[in-house]
Amino acid sequence: MKIRDVMTKELIKSNPDSELEDAMKIMITKGIRRLVVGDLLGIVTVRDLVYGWLEGKKAG
């Protein structure tokens, strides 16, 4: 079996300047746990968003 046999082909992207809340809304609406950021700048996960939000609350 190859990676191409199990990979997701329809990528959902987010802008790197988007707010955490907007990324979370996209994930909830689309029923996904990961978003591609920009043109493959990186990947953000639900866990990344939760910890990023919590860190922001601690700093603010």
mmCIF file of the N, C-alpha and C atoms, coordinates in Angstrom:
data_MODEL
# 
_entry.id   MODEL 
# 
loop_
_atom_site.group_PDB 
_atom_site.id 
_atom_site.type_symbol 
_atom_site.label_atom_id 
_atom_site.label_alt_id 
_atom_site.label_comp_id 
_atom_site.label_asym_id 
_atom_site.label_entity_id 
_atom_site.label_seq_id 
_atom_site.pdbx_PDB_ins_code 
_atom_site.Cartn_x 
_atom_site.Cartn_y 
_atom_site.Cartn_z 
_atom_site.occupancy 
_atom_site.B_iso_or_equiv 
_atom_site.pdbx_formal_charge 
_atom_site.auth_seq_id 
_atom_site.auth_comp_id 
_atom_site.auth_asym_id 
_atom_site.auth_atom_id 
_atom_site.pdbx_PDB_model_num 
ATOM 1   N N  . MET A 1 1  ? 0.851   -1.177 0.000  1.00 0.00 ? 1  MET A N  1 
ATOM 2   C CA . MET A 1 1  ? 0.000   0.000  0.000  1.00 0.00 ? 1  MET A CA 1 
ATOM 3   C C  . MET A 1 1  ? 0.897   1.241  0.000  1.00 0.00 ? 1  MET A C  1 
ATOM 4   N N  . LYS A 1 2  ? 0.488   2.240  -0.720 1.00 0.00 ? 2  LYS A N  1 
ATOM 5   C CA . LYS A 1 2  ? 1.239   3.494  -0.843 1.00 0.00 ? 2  LYS A CA 1 
ATOM 6   C C  . LYS A 1 2  ? 0.521   4.605  -0.078 1.00 0.00 ? 2  LYS A C  1 
ATOM 7   N N  . ILE A 1 3  ? 1.274   5.638  0.275  1.00 0.00 ? 3  ILE A N  1 
ATOM 8   C CA . ILE A 1 3  ? 0.688   6.799  0.959  1.00 0.00 ? 3  ILE A CA 1 
ATOM 9   C C  . ILE A 1 3  ? -0.442  7.388  0.130  1.00 0.00 ? 3  ILE A C  1 
ATOM 10  N N  . ARG A 1 4  ? -0.258  7.459  -1.182 1.00 0.00 ? 4  ARG A N  1 
ATOM 11  C CA . ARG A 1 4  ? -1.279  8.039  -2.057 1.00 0.00 ? 4  ARG A CA 1 
ATOM 12  C C  . ARG A 1 4  ? -2.618  7.306  -1.961 1.00 0.00 ? 4  ARG A C  1 
ATOM 13  N N  . ASP A 1 5  ? -2.582  6.054  -1.494 1.00 0.00 ? 5  ASP A N  1 
ATOM 14  C CA . ASP A 1 5  ? -3.807  5.271  -1.362 1.00 0.00 ? 5  ASP A CA 1 
ATOM 15  C C  . ASP A 1 5  ? -4.657  5.708  -0.168 1.00 0.00 ? 5  ASP A C  1 
ATOM 16  N N  . VAL A 1 6  ? -4.050  6.375  0.801  1.00 0.00 ? 6  VAL A N  1 
ATOM 17  C CA . VAL A 1 6  ? -4.788  6.756  2.001  1.00 0.00 ? 6  VAL A CA 1 
ATOM 18  C C  . VAL A 1 6  ? -4.801  8.263  2.270  1.00 0.00 ? 6  VAL A C  1 
ATOM 19  N N  . MET A 1 7  ? -4.049  9.037  1.477  1.00 0.00 ? 7  MET A N  1 
ATOM 20  C CA . MET A 1 7  ? -3.950  10.477 1.736  1.00 0.00 ? 7  MET A CA 1 
ATOM 21  C C  . MET A 1 7  ? -5.235  11.201 1.358  1.00 0.00 ? 7  MET A C  1 
ATOM 22  N N  . THR A 1 8  ? -5.421  12.352 1.967  1.00 0.00 ? 8  THR A N  1 
ATOM 23  C CA . THR A 1 8  ? -6.536  13.229 1.625  1.00 0.00 ? 8  THR A CA 1 
ATOM 24  C C  . THR A 1 8  ? -6.148  14.042 0.410  1.00 0.00 ? 8  THR A C  1 
ATOM 25  N N  . LYS A 1 9  ? -7.005  14.061 -0.576 1.00 0.00 ? 9  LYS A N  1 
ATOM 26  C CA . LYS A 1 9  ? -6.681  14.753 -1.820 1.00 0.00 ? 9  LYS A CA 1 
ATOM 27  C C  . LYS A 1 9  ? -7.287  16.152 -1.889 1.00 0.00 ? 9  LYS A C  1 
ATOM 28  N N  . GLU A 1 10 ? -8.367  16.377 -1.172 1.00 0.00 ? 10 GLU A N  1 
ATOM 29  C CA . GLU A 1 10 ? -9.014  17.691 -1.161 1.00 0.00 ? 10 GLU A CA 1 
ATOM 30  C C  . GLU A 1 10 ? -8.557  18.442 0.077  1.00 0.00 ? 10 GLU A C  1 
ATOM 31  N N  . LEU A 1 11 ? -7.529  19.262 -0.078 1.00 0.00 ? 11 LEU A N  1 
ATOM 32  C CA . LEU A 1 11 ? -6.982  20.004 1.043  1.00 0.00 ? 11 LEU A CA 1 
ATOM 33  C C  . LEU A 1 11 ? -7.800  21.253 1.328  1.00 0.00 ? 11 LEU A C  1 
ATOM 34  N N  . ILE A 1 12 ? -7.993  21.515 2.599  1.00 0.00 ? 12 ILE A N  1 
ATOM 35  C CA . ILE A 1 12 ? -8.671  22.734 3.022  1.00 0.00 ? 12 ILE A CA 1 
ATOM 36  C C  . ILE A 1 12 ? -7.609  23.625 3.643  1.00 0.00 ? 12 ILE A C  1 
ATOM 37  N N  . LYS A 1 13 ? -7.504  24.851 3.120  1.00 0.00 ? 13 LYS A N  1 
ATOM 38  C CA . LYS A 1 13 ? -6.428  25.751 3.527  1.00 0.00 ? 13 LYS A CA 1 
ATOM 39  C C  . LYS A 1 13 ? -6.943  26.890 4.380  1.00 0.00 ? 13 LYS A C  1 
ATOM 40  N N  . SER A 1 14 ? -6.030  27.443 5.155  1.00 0.00 ? 14 SER A N  1 
ATOM 41  C CA . SER A 1 14 ? -6.304  28.615 5.978  1.00 0.00 ? 14 SER A CA 1 
ATOM 42  C C  . SER A 1 14 ? -5.189  29.631 5.746  1.00 0.00 ? 14 SER A C  1 
ATOM 43  N N  . ASN A 1 15 ? -5.512  30.876 5.893  1.00 0.00 ? 15 ASN A N  1 
ATOM 44  C CA . ASN A 1 15 ? -4.541  31.954 5.772  1.00 0.00 ? 15 ASN A CA 1 
ATOM 45  C C  . ASN A 1 15 ? -3.693  31.998 7.041  1.00 0.00 ? 15 ASN A C  1 
ATOM 46  N N  . PRO A 1 16 ? -2.377  32.179 6.938  1.00 0.00 ? 16 PRO A N  1 
ATOM 47  C CA . PRO A 1 16 ? -1.546  32.219 8.148  1.00 0.00 ? 16 PRO A CA 1 
ATOM 48  C C  . PRO A 1 16 ? -1.878  33.377 9.086  1.00 0.00 ? 16 PRO A C  1 
ATOM 49  N N  . ASP A 1 17 ? -2.560  34.397 8.577  1.00 0.00 ? 17 ASP A N  1 
ATOM 50  C CA . ASP A 1 17 ? -2.941  35.544 9.409  1.00 0.00 ? 17 ASP A CA 1 
ATOM 51  C C  . ASP A 1 17 ? -4.344  35.416 9.993  1.00 0.00 ? 17 ASP A C  1 
ATOM 52  N N  . SER A 1 18 ? -5.002  34.283 9.771  1.00 0.00 ? 18 SER A N  1 
ATOM 53  C CA . SER A 1 18 ? -6.347  34.068 10.298 1.00 0.00 ? 18 SER A CA 1 
ATOM 54  C C  . SER A 1 18 ? -6.320  33.952 11.820 1.00 0.00 ? 18 SER A C  1 
ATOM 55  N N  . GLU A 1 19 ? -7.426  34.298 12.434 1.00 0.00 ? 19 GLU A N  1 
ATOM 56  C CA . GLU A 1 19 ? -7.586  34.146 13.885 1.00 0.00 ? 19 GLU A CA 1 
ATOM 57  C C  . GLU A 1 19 ? -7.789  32.669 14.216 1.00 0.00 ? 19 GLU A C  1 
ATOM 58  N N  . LEU A 1 20 ? -7.368  32.266 15.411 1.00 0.00 ? 20 LEU A N  1 
ATOM 59  C CA . LEU A 1 20 ? -7.547  30.881 15.850 1.00 0.00 ? 20 LEU A CA 1 
ATOM 60  C C  . LEU A 1 20 ? -9.014  30.466 15.782 1.00 0.00 ? 20 LEU A C  1 
ATOM 61  N N  . GLU A 1 21 ? -9.893  31.363 16.188 1.00 0.00 ? 21 GLU A N  1 
ATOM 62  C CA . GLU A 1 21 ? -11.331 31.061 16.189 1.00 0.00 ? 21 GLU A CA 1 
ATOM 63  C C  . GLU A 1 21 ? -11.831 30.743 14.783 1.00 0.00 ? 21 GLU A C  1 
ATOM 64  N N  . ASP A 1 22 ? -11.347 31.471 13.785 1.00 0.00 ? 22 ASP A N  1 
ATOM 65  C CA . ASP A 1 22 ? -11.772 31.217 12.405 1.00 0.00 ? 22 ASP A CA 1 
ATOM 66  C C  . ASP A 1 22 ? -11.314 29.842 11.928 1.00 0.00 ? 22 ASP A C  1 
ATOM 67  N N  . ALA A 1 23 ? -10.083 29.470 12.280 1.00 0.00 ? 23 ALA A N  1 
ATOM 68  C CA . ALA A 1 23 ? -9.575  28.149 11.900 1.00 0.00 ? 23 ALA A CA 1 
ATOM 69  C C  . ALA A 1 23 ? -10.400 27.051 12.565 1.00 0.00 ? 23 ALA A C  1 
ATOM 70  N N  . MET A 1 24 ? -10.744 27.244 13.832 1.00 0.00 ? 24 MET A N  1 
ATOM 71  C CA . MET A 1 24 ? -11.548 26.256 14.547 1.00 0.00 ? 24 MET A CA 1 
ATOM 72  C C  . MET A 1 24 ? -12.936 26.123 13.914 1.00 0.00 ? 24 MET A C  1 
ATOM 73  N N  . LYS A 1 25 ? -13.523 27.233 13.510 1.00 0.00 ? 25 LYS A N  1 
ATOM 74  C CA . LYS A 1 25 ? -14.838 27.187 12.852 1.00 0.00 ? 25 LYS A CA 1 
ATOM 75  C C  . LYS A 1 25 ? -14.775 26.384 11.560 1.00 0.00 ? 25 LYS A C  1 
ATOM 76  N N  . ILE A 1 26 ? -13.700 26.579 10.789 1.00 0.00 ? 26 ILE A N  1 
ATOM 77  C CA . ILE A 1 26 ? -13.531 25.817 9.548  1.00 0.00 ? 26 ILE A CA 1 
ATOM 78  C C  . ILE A 1 26 ? -13.450 24.330 9.865  1.00 0.00 ? 26 ILE A C  1 
ATOM 79  N N  . MET A 1 27 ? -12.665 23.975 10.865 1.00 0.00 ? 27 MET A N  1 
ATOM 80  C CA . MET A 1 27 ? -12.501 22.568 11.225 1.00 0.00 ? 27 MET A CA 1 
ATOM 81  C C  . MET A 1 27 ? -13.818 21.946 11.673 1.00 0.00 ? 27 MET A C  1 
ATOM 82  N N  . ILE A 1 28 ? -14.578 22.679 12.469 1.00 0.00 ? 28 ILE A N  1 
ATOM 83  C CA . ILE A 1 28 ? -15.858 22.156 12.951 1.00 0.00 ? 28 ILE A CA 1 
ATOM 84  C C  . ILE A 1 28 ? -16.836 21.998 11.793 1.00 0.00 ? 28 ILE A C  1 
ATOM 85  N N  . THR A 1 29 ? -16.920 23.020 10.950 1.00 0.00 ? 29 THR A N  1 
ATOM 86  C CA . THR A 1 29 ? -17.847 22.998 9.815  1.00 0.00 ? 29 THR A CA 1 
ATOM 87  C C  . THR A 1 29 ? -17.530 21.867 8.844  1.00 0.00 ? 29 THR A C  1 
ATOM 88  N N  . LYS A 1 30 ? -16.256 21.663 8.572  1.00 0.00 ? 30 LYS A N  1 
ATOM 89  C CA . LYS A 1 30 ? -15.835 20.653 7.597  1.00 0.00 ? 30 LYS A CA 1 
ATOM 90  C C  . LYS A 1 30 ? -15.622 19.270 8.219  1.00 0.00 ? 30 LYS A C  1 
ATOM 91  N N  . GLY A 1 31 ? -15.671 19.186 9.553  1.00 0.00 ? 31 GLY A N  1 
ATOM 92  C CA . GLY A 1 31 ? -15.476 17.899 10.224 1.00 0.00 ? 31 GLY A CA 1 
ATOM 93  C C  . GLY A 1 31 ? -14.056 17.362 10.075 1.00 0.00 ? 31 GLY A C  1 
ATOM 94  N N  . ILE A 1 32 ? -13.084 18.274 10.168 1.00 0.00 ? 32 ILE A N  1 
ATOM 95  C CA . ILE A 1 32 ? -11.679 17.878 10.020 1.00 0.00 ? 32 ILE A CA 1 
ATOM 96  C C  . ILE A 1 32 ? -10.890 18.260 11.269 1.00 0.00 ? 32 ILE A C  1 
ATOM 97  N N  . ARG A 1 33 ? -9.679  17.717 11.410 1.00 0.00 ? 33 ARG A N  1 
ATOM 98  C CA . ARG A 1 33 ? -8.837  18.005 12.570 1.00 0.00 ? 33 ARG A CA 1 
ATOM 99  C C  . ARG A 1 33 ? -7.539  18.703 12.203 1.00 0.00 ? 33 ARG A C  1 
ATOM 100 N N  . ARG A 1 34 ? -7.311  18.908 10.897 1.00 0.00 ? 34 ARG A N  1 
ATOM 101 C CA . ARG A 1 34 ? -6.073  19.557 10.448 1.00 0.00 ? 34 ARG A CA 1 
ATOM 102 C C  . ARG A 1 34 ? -6.362  20.504 9.298  1.00 0.00 ? 34 ARG A C  1 
ATOM 103 N N  . LEU A 1 35 ? -5.622  21.604 9.265  1.00 0.00 ? 35 LEU A N  1 
ATOM 104 C CA . LEU A 1 35 ? -5.722  22.562 8.159  1.00 0.00 ? 35 LEU A CA 1 
ATOM 105 C C  . LEU A 1 35 ? -4.337  22.826 7.592  1.00 0.00 ? 35 LEU A C  1 
ATOM 106 N N  . VAL A 1 36 ? -4.251  22.906 6.285  1.00 0.00 ? 36 VAL A N  1 
ATOM 107 C CA . VAL A 1 36 ? -3.020  23.356 5.645  1.00 0.00 ? 36 VAL A CA 1 
ATOM 108 C C  . VAL A 1 36 ? -2.993  24.871 5.776  1.00 0.00 ? 36 VAL A C  1 
ATOM 109 N N  . VAL A 1 37 ? -1.832  25.409 6.115  1.00 0.00 ? 37 VAL A N  1 
ATOM 110 C CA . VAL A 1 37 ? -1.693  26.861 6.282  1.00 0.00 ? 37 VAL A CA 1 
ATOM 111 C C  . VAL A 1 37 ? -0.992  27.427 5.054  1.00 0.00 ? 37 VAL A C  1 
ATOM 112 N N  . GLY A 1 38 ? -1.653  28.389 4.409  1.00 0.00 ? 38 GLY A N  1 
ATOM 113 C CA . GLY A 1 38 ? -1.083  29.017 3.215  1.00 0.00 ? 38 GLY A CA 1 
ATOM 114 C C  . GLY A 1 38 ? -0.822  28.000 2.126  1.00 0.00 ? 38 GLY A C  1 
ATOM 115 N N  . ASP A 1 39 ? 0.169   28.282 1.305  1.00 0.00 ? 39 ASP A N  1 
ATOM 116 C CA . ASP A 1 39 ? 0.567   27.348 0.246  1.00 0.00 ? 39 ASP A CA 1 
ATOM 117 C C  . ASP A 1 39 ? 1.609   26.389 0.793  1.00 0.00 ? 39 ASP A C  1 
ATOM 118 N N  . LEU A 1 40 ? 1.160   25.502 1.665  1.00 0.00 ? 40 LEU A N  1 
ATOM 119 C CA . LEU A 1 40 ? 1.993   24.494 2.319  1.00 0.00 ? 40 LEU A CA 1 
ATOM 120 C C  . LEU A 1 40 ? 3.076   25.089 3.216  1.00 0.00 ? 40 LEU A C  1 
ATOM 121 N N  . LEU A 1 41 ? 2.734   26.186 3.899  1.00 0.00 ? 41 LEU A N  1 
ATOM 122 C CA . LEU A 1 41 ? 3.653   26.755 4.884  1.00 0.00 ? 41 LEU A CA 1 
ATOM 123 C C  . LEU A 1 41 ? 3.734   25.866 6.119  1.00 0.00 ? 41 LEU A C  1 
ATOM 124 N N  . GLY A 1 42 ? 2.628   25.161 6.398  1.00 0.00 ? 42 GLY A N  1 
ATOM 125 C CA . GLY A 1 42 ? 2.582   24.289 7.555  1.00 0.00 ? 42 GLY A CA 1 
ATOM 126 C C  . GLY A 1 42 ? 1.213   23.664 7.693  1.00 0.00 ? 42 GLY A C  1 
ATOM 127 N N  . ILE A 1 43 ? 1.025   22.964 8.795  1.00 0.00 ? 43 ILE A N  1 
ATOM 128 C CA . ILE A 1 43 ? -0.254  22.330 9.118  1.00 0.00 ? 43 ILE A CA 1 
ATOM 129 C C  . ILE A 1 43 ? -0.591  22.713 10.546 1.00 0.00 ? 43 ILE A C  1 
ATOM 130 N N  . VAL A 1 44 ? -1.854  23.045 10.782 1.00 0.00 ? 44 VAL A N  1 
ATOM 131 C CA . VAL A 1 44 ? -2.315  23.347 12.132 1.00 0.00 ? 44 VAL A CA 1 
ATOM 132 C C  . VAL A 1 44 ? -3.360  22.293 12.514 1.00 0.00 ? 44 VAL A C  1 
ATOM 133 N N  . THR A 1 45 ? -3.288  21.831 13.756 1.00 0.00 ? 45 THR A N  1 
ATOM 134 C CA . THR A 1 45 ? -4.217  20.807 14.232 1.00 0.00 ? 45 THR A CA 1 
ATOM 135 C C  . THR A 1 45 ? -5.139  21.400 15.291 1.00 0.00 ? 45 THR A C  1 
ATOM 136 N N  . VAL A 1 46 ? -6.186  20.662 15.616 1.00 0.00 ? 46 VAL A N  1 
ATOM 137 C CA . VAL A 1 46 ? -7.094  21.086 16.680 1.00 0.00 ? 46 VAL A CA 1 
ATOM 138 C C  . VAL A 1 46 ? -6.298  21.291 17.976 1.00 0.00 ? 46 VAL A C  1 
ATOM 139 N N  . ARG A 1 47 ? -5.398  20.388 18.256 1.00 0.00 ? 47 ARG A N  1 
ATOM 140 C CA . ARG A 1 47 ? -4.574  20.488 19.462 1.00 0.00 ? 47 ARG A CA 1 
ATOM 141 C C  . ARG A 1 47 ? -3.739  21.775 19.456 1.00 0.00 ? 47 ARG A C  1 
ATOM 142 N N  . ASP A 1 48 ? -3.152  22.105 18.301 1.00 0.00 ? 48 ASP A N  1 
ATOM 143 C CA . ASP A 1 48 ? -2.385  23.350 18.179 1.00 0.00 ? 48 ASP A CA 1 
ATOM 144 C C  . ASP A 1 48 ? -3.254  24.553 18.528 1.00 0.00 ? 48 ASP A C  1 
ATOM 145 N N  . LEU A 1 49 ? -4.478  24.540 18.029 1.00 0.00 ? 49 LEU A N  1 
ATOM 146 C CA . LEU A 1 49 ? -5.383  25.669 18.268 1.00 0.00 ? 49 LEU A CA 1 
ATOM 147 C C  . LEU A 1 49 ? -5.758  25.773 19.740 1.00 0.00 ? 49 LEU A C  1 
ATOM 148 N N  . VAL A 1 50 ? -6.057  24.651 20.363 1.00 0.00 ? 50 VAL A N  1 
ATOM 149 C CA . VAL A 1 50 ? -6.442  24.664 21.780 1.00 0.00 ? 50 VAL A CA 1 
ATOM 150 C C  . VAL A 1 50 ? -5.293  25.178 22.637 1.00 0.00 ? 50 VAL A C  1 
ATOM 151 N N  . TYR A 1 51 ? -4.093  24.633 22.429 1.00 0.00 ? 51 TYR A N  1 
ATOM 152 C CA . TYR A 1 51 ? -2.952  25.082 23.229 1.00 0.00 ? 51 TYR A CA 1 
ATOM 153 C C  . TYR A 1 51 ? -2.568  26.521 22.912 1.00 0.00 ? 51 TYR A C  1 
ATOM 154 N N  . GLY A 1 52 ? -2.689  26.926 21.656 1.00 0.00 ? 52 GLY A N  1 
ATOM 155 C CA . GLY A 1 52 ? -2.411  28.314 21.293 1.00 0.00 ? 52 GLY A CA 1 
ATOM 156 C C  . GLY A 1 52 ? -3.383  29.261 21.967 1.00 0.00 ? 52 GLY A C  1 
ATOM 157 N N  . TRP A 1 53 ? -4.653  28.860 22.024 1.00 0.00 ? 53 TRP A N  1 
ATOM 158 C CA . TRP A 1 53 ? -5.676  29.683 22.663 1.00 0.00 ? 53 TRP A CA 1 
ATOM 159 C C  . TRP A 1 53 ? -5.409  29.781 24.163 1.00 0.00 ? 53 TRP A C  1 
ATOM 160 N N  . LEU A 1 54 ? -5.076  28.646 24.776 1.00 0.00 ? 54 LEU A N  1 
ATOM 161 C CA . LEU A 1 54 ? -4.786  28.651 26.216 1.00 0.00 ? 54 LEU A CA 1 
ATOM 162 C C  . LEU A 1 54 ? -3.577  29.496 26.542 1.00 0.00 ? 54 LEU A C  1 
ATOM 163 N N  . GLU A 1 55 ? -2.536  29.419 25.736 1.00 0.00 ? 55 GLU A N  1 
ATOM 164 C CA . GLU A 1 55 ? -1.333  30.234 25.953 1.00 0.00 ? 55 GLU A CA 1 
ATOM 165 C C  . GLU A 1 55 ? -1.667  31.712 25.801 1.00 0.00 ? 55 GLU A C  1 
ATOM 166 N N  . GLY A 1 56 ? -2.519  32.036 24.844 1.00 0.00 ? 56 GLY A N  1 
ATOM 167 C CA . GLY A 1 56 ? -2.939  33.426 24.654 1.00 0.00 ? 56 GLY A CA 1 
ATOM 168 C C  . GLY A 1 56 ? -3.703  33.938 25.859 1.00 0.00 ? 56 GLY A C  1 
ATOM 169 N N  . LYS A 1 57 ? -4.519  33.098 26.453 1.00 0.00 ? 57 LYS A N  1 
ATOM 170 C CA . LYS A 1 57 ? -5.280  33.478 27.653 1.00 0.00 ? 57 LYS A CA 1 
ATOM 171 C C  . LYS A 1 57 ? -4.337  33.736 28.825 1.00 0.00 ? 57 LYS A C  1 
ATOM 172 N N  . LYS A 1 58 ? -3.287  32.920 28.957 1.00 0.00 ? 58 LYS A N  1 
ATOM 173 C CA . LYS A 1 58 ? -2.328  33.094 30.049 1.00 0.00 ? 58 LYS A CA 1 
ATOM 174 C C  . LYS A 1 58 ? -1.546  34.399 29.892 1.00 0.00 ? 58 LYS A C  1 
ATOM 175 N N  . ALA A 1 59 ? -1.187  34.731 28.642 1.00 0.00 ? 59 ALA A N  1 
ATOM 176 C CA . ALA A 1 59 ? -0.383  35.918 28.370 1.00 0.00 ? 59 ALA A CA 1 
ATOM 177 C C  . ALA A 1 59 ? -1.224  37.185 28.486 1.00 0.00 ? 59 ALA A C  1 
ATOM 178 N N  . GLY A 1 60 ? -2.500  37.091 28.150 1.00 0.00 ? 60 GLY A N  1 
ATOM 179 C CA . GLY A 1 60 ? -3.362  38.277 28.097 1.00 0.00 ? 60 GLY A CA 1 
ATOM 180 C C  . GLY A 1 60 ? -4.006  38.524 29.386 1.00 0.00 ? 60 GLY A C  1 
# 
